[in-house]
Amino acid sequence: MSSNQLLKLHLMVEKLLETATLDSESLELNKESKDIVALLELLVNRYQLEHQEKTFTTAIKIKSLMLFIDAFHFENALNNILDNAVKYGGDSIFIELFSTKKSVEILLSDTGNTLDKDNKNRIFEKFYRIPKGNKHDVKGFGIGLYYTKSIIEKHGGSIEVVLNNKRTTFKILLPNG
């Protein structure tokens, strides 16, 4: 139990340091050519093993796609979205990847419907958490999606949330090439 608590404390300190670094604009990405398909498959396999009560579905028709990314920060950014999908997103999570000559689109969707239009525009703000009265059944500091957005933007991309009746989708657009 002590070991788990120590790991949680370490992750919390790491997240706070990431946020401080992002604020100072001094974060330098260590970009290298990485296969984004392999990275997504690795993440999905890990989440399927850890969260067997959830259903993960991928729609990736590309065998391999090399992007110039900082694998550590980019993986952490995707982890934040997937963590939220597991915590708040219903029983089914979908991962899709599309590519054109100019851009790459990653869609991370879930069947949760807890996010409304009022909160959707604020979830990328630093320290913002969706209000639940005096109770937060899921612990957090409201910096995960702020960090995610910052990392995606530092890669020259953008992220937005699309809501419809059946899905909450995080849409990531990145330059291809």
C-alpha positions in Angstrom: 0.0 0.0 0.0 2.9 2.4 0.8 4.4 1.6 -2.5 1.2 2.5 -4.3 0.9 5.7 -2.4 4.5 6.6 -3.2 3.9 6.0 -6.9 0.8 8.2 -6.8 2.7 11.0 -5.0 5.6 10.7 -7.6 3.1 11.0 -10.5 1.4 14.0 -8.9 4.7 15.8 -8.4 5.7 14.9 -12.0 2.4 16.3 -13.3 2.9 19.5 -11.3 6.4 19.9 -12.7 5.2 19.3 -16.2 2.6 22.1 -15.7 5.2 24.5 -14.4 7.6 23.7 -17.3 4.8 24.2 -19.8 4.0 27.6 -18.3 7.6 28.7 -18.6 7.6 27.9 -22.3 11.0 26.3 -21.8 9.9 22.8 -22.5 12.0 21.5 -25.4 10.6 18.4 -27.1 12.9 15.6 -28.0 11.3 14.8 -31.3 12.2 11.7 -33.3 10.5 9.6 -36.0 8.1 7.2 -34.3 5.4 4.9 -35.6 2.1 6.3 -34.3 0.2 3.2 -35.3 2.5 1.1 -33.1 2.2 3.6 -30.2 -1.6 3.5 -30.4 -1.7 -0.3 -30.5 0.6 -0.4 -27.5 -1.6 1.9 -25.5 -4.8 0.1 -26.5 -3.3 -3.3 -25.5 -2.2 -1.9 -22.1 -5.6 -0.3 -21.4 -7.4 -3.5 -22.4 -5.3 -5.5 -19.9 -5.7 -3.0 -17.1 -9.5 -2.3 -17.7 -11.1 -5.6 -18.8 -14.5 -4.2 -17.8 -14.3 -1.8 -20.7 -14.5 -2.5 -24.4 -11.7 -1.0 -26.6 -12.3 -0.9 -30.4 -9.8 0.4 -32.9 -10.3 1.5 -36.5 -6.8 1.8 -37.9 -6.4 0.8 -41.5 -2.9 2.0 -41.8 -0.1 -0.6 -41.0 2.5 2.0 -40.1 2.7 5.8 -40.0 5.9 7.6 -39.0 5.5 11.0 -37.3 8.1 13.3 -35.8 7.1 13.4 -32.2 8.4 13.5 -28.6 7.3 9.9 -27.7 7.4 10.5 -24.0 5.2 13.6 -23.9 3.0 12.5 -26.7 2.2 9.2 -25.1 1.5 11.0 -21.8 -0.9 13.3 -23.6 -2.8 10.3 -25.1 -2.7 8.5 -21.7 -4.5 11.5 -20.2 -7.4 11.2 -22.7 -7.6 7.5 -22.3 -7.5 7.7 -18.5 -10.4 10.1 -18.6 -12.3 7.9 -21.0 -11.9 5.0 -18.5 -12.9 7.2 -15.5 -15.8 9.1 -17.0 -16.6 7.6 -20.4 -19.0 4.7 -20.3 -18.2 1.1 -21.2 -16.9 1.5 -24.8 -13.9 3.4 -26.0 -13.0 3.8 -29.7 -9.6 4.7 -31.2 -9.4 5.8 -34.8 -6.6 7.1 -37.0 -6.9 8.8 -40.4 -4.1 10.2 -42.6 -3.9 12.5 -45.6 -0.8 14.0 -47.2 -1.1 17.1 -45.1 -2.5 15.9 -41.7 -3.1 13.0 -39.3 -6.3 12.8 -37.3 -6.6 10.7 -34.1 -10.0 10.3 -32.7 -10.4 9.0 -29.1 -14.1 8.5 -28.3 -16.1 7.1 -25.5 -19.8 6.4 -24.8 -19.9 8.6 -21.7 -22.4 11.5 -21.7 -21.2 13.3 -18.5 -19.6 16.2 -20.4 -22.0 19.0 -21.4 -21.6 21.9 -23.8 -21.0 24.4 -20.9 -18.0 22.4 -19.6 -16.6 21.2 -22.9 -15.1 24.6 -23.6 -13.4 24.8 -20.2 -11.9 21.3 -19.8 -8.5 22.3 -21.3 -8.1 25.1 -18.8 -5.5 24.6 -16.1 -6.9 23.2 -12.8 -10.5 23.1 -14.2 -12.5 20.1 -13.0 -16.2 19.6 -13.9 -18.2 20.7 -10.9 -20.0 17.8 -9.0 -21.2 19.7 -6.0 -19.0 19.0 -2.9 -18.1 15.6 -4.2 -15.4 14.4 -6.6 -15.6 10.6 -6.8 -12.6 10.6 -9.0 -9.4 12.2 -7.7 -7.5 14.6 -9.9 -6.1 18.1 -10.1 -7.5 19.4 -13.4 -4.1 19.6 -15.2 -4.2 16.5 -17.4 -6.1 17.9 -20.3 -4.3 21.3 -20.0 -1.0 19.4 -20.3 -2.4 17.3 -23.2 -3.5 20.4 -25.1 -0.2 22.1 -24.6 1.8 19.1 -25.8 -0.4 18.7 -28.9 0.1 22.4 -29.7 3.8 22.1 -29.2 3.7 19.4 -31.9 2.1 21.9 -34.3 -1.3 20.3 -33.8 -4.7 21.0 -32.3 -7.2 19.3 -30.1 -11.0 19.7 -29.7 -13.9 17.9 -28.1 -16.9 16.9 -30.2 -20.1 15.9 -28.4 -23.0 14.1 -29.9 -25.8 12.0 -28.3 -23.8 8.8 -28.3 -20.1 9.8 -28.0 -17.6 12.2 -26.5 -14.8 12.5 -29.0 -11.3 14.1 -28.6 -10.2 15.0 -32.1 -6.4 15.5 -32.5 -5.1 17.0 -35.7 -1.3 16.9 -36.4 0.7 17.9 -39.4 1.8 14.9 -41.5 5.4 15.3 -42.4 
